[in-house]
Amino acid sequence: MAQIELALLIPILAIISVIVTITLDHRRKMKLIEKGLWRAEIEEEKPRSDDILHGGIIVTAVGIAILIGYQLALETWVSVGLVLLFVGIAMILSYSITKRK
């Protein structure tokens, strides 16, 4: 039963985080437009390959965390903590990799 709860919790949290991210980005753009500071070129400054690298590292870390949690037959909340730990490590790793460029 605990694995079913975890399986439902992860997609729900992912959807909520995507909605929050899109909403916050939209609000930021609207504030910049109201102040007259928004330029279309701002969106193109960041290379797309960095985004793909960040996503790939994070997805890999989540997969490793889920695999470890499954193999060690950990409790649900311990597995969630393990996933969050690996996401944090992946974010630090991807930041340090892209910072060097």
Sequence and secondary structure as in RCSB ss.txt:
>XXXX:A:sequence
MAQIELALLIPILAIISVIVTITLDHRRKMKLIEKGLWRAEIEEEKPRSDDILHGGIIVTAVGIAILIGYQLALE
TWVSVGLVLLFVGIAMILSYSITKRK
>XXXX:A:secstr
 HHHHHHHHHHHHHHHHHHHHHHHHHHHHHHHHHHT   GGGGGSS HHHHHHHHHHHHHHHHHHHHHHHHTT  
HHHHHHHHHHHHHHHHHHHHHHHHT 
